[in-house]
Amino acid sequence: MKDTHHGRITQDGIRIYEPTDFAGMHASGQVAAQILDEVGPLVHAGATTGEIDAYITRRVTELGTTSATIGYKGYQHASCISVNHVVCHGIPGSKIPGRKDDILLEGDIVNVDITVIKDGWYGDTSRMYVAGKAKKFAERLITVTHDALMYGIEAVKPGNTFDDIASAIQTHAHKNRMSVVRDFCGHGIGRVFHSPPNVLHYVPARRAGDSAAVLEEGMIFTIEPMINMGRPETKVLKDDWTAITVDKKLTAQFEHSIAVTATGFEIFTLSPNDVYFPTFD
């Protein structure tokens, strides 16, 4: 069926964009990725999550964009900063769960997630950082998580399904004896922040006759697996945002905004400086 706003909508409710729309997504995605490149040196022992968010807030404006998260459902920050066992939606400037303040300590692993709006297009991406030197098991978690994201992206091409993406991610995590968070997922993006489809990172049980949506050229969505060292269960704290692992074991996440092309995929949020995850000595 047709949609008067932009492109057509599939029977699964997924918007199909035109190839000419990709330039807008690339422009917004590159601003978001550039800011994440700049954040790297700010993540160190003694830094605060509030200071990091203040820098991001300033750069979002300086680069001619708008934060998608400030004011979103009452949220008041330009980033989510999630430390150690915080799965996602960590509030910068708030106490790191289990601590009395928002000061990073040596060896902390940190996810920074930002979304900017440029000319009406949303660029959404997140990346892992380390304050100082990570422990070996934390390095492995970060590496496995990034690899899982890229395996998921490599499954993107017309004719495949969203289950193919999920299977690639889940298989890699399980092979490394890690679990995939089920309570949060990727999402459609483009001219709106969140839209169909829900992009699961695990393969759900399906009823007879039920099947995953088929990927079509022009679909735009995020893939953002959260991989846990322990069990997959999460819980949201009393602030109604911060999600943590129930067993308080480490978790990691990476996120890209991508499109399905005629032959495969295009990633809009690649690092301008080819920096994707921390360099481990």
C-alpha positions, 0 to 999 in steps of 0.5 A: 500500500502507499503512504503519502508521507514518504515511500510505500509501506509493506504489509508488515508495516515497514516503510520502503524508502527510495535510493535518493533518500539514502543521502539524507541518512548518510549525512545524519549518520556521519555526524553521529559517527563523527561525534562518537569518534571524538568521544574516545579520548574523553572516556578515561578513569576520573571522567564523569558521564555528565562531562561526556554528555555535555561535550556531546550536547555541544557538538550536536549543535555545533555540527548543525544537527538536533538531538533526537533524545533531548525531550524524547518521552521526557529524557533530557540528555543528548546521549545514553551512557551505559557502564559495565552491567548497564545494558542500555539507557544509562542516564549521564550525570546520574549515579552509576548503578552500584556507586555513589557518583558518575565517575568512571573507574579504571577498567570500566567498559562504556557504551555511548549511544547518540541519535541526531536529526539532520534535515529531518533524517535520524542518525542513530549509533552506539559504540563501546569504549574502555576507561583505561585498560580493560580486563581480558574477559571484557575485551573478549565481550566487546570483540564478540559483540562487535563481531556479532553486529557485523555478522548480523549486517552481513546477513542483510540482502533482499530475499533474506528475512529478519530471522537471518539477521537474528540467527547470525547474531545469536549463533556467534554469541552462543558459540562464545558462551554469551547470551543475547538480550531479548528485552530490547531490539533494533528498530526502523528509522529514517524520517522518524526515530522509531518505526516498524520493524522490531529488529530482534537479535535472537530467533523467536519461537514462531507459531505454525504459519508465522514467519519473519518479514522478508528484507526488501530494497529500501528498508532502513533500520538499526541493528544493535545487539546487546550481548551479556557475559551471563544470563540474558535477563534484564531489569529497568531501575526506578528511574524508568530508563536504566536497564541492567543485567539481572545477574550484574555481569558485564554487557556490551552493545554496538549499533549501526543504522543501515539500509537494504540495497539492491545487492546487500546493505549500506551502513550509514554510521561508519566511523569517518576515521575507521575507529569502531571499538577500543584498541586493546594492547 
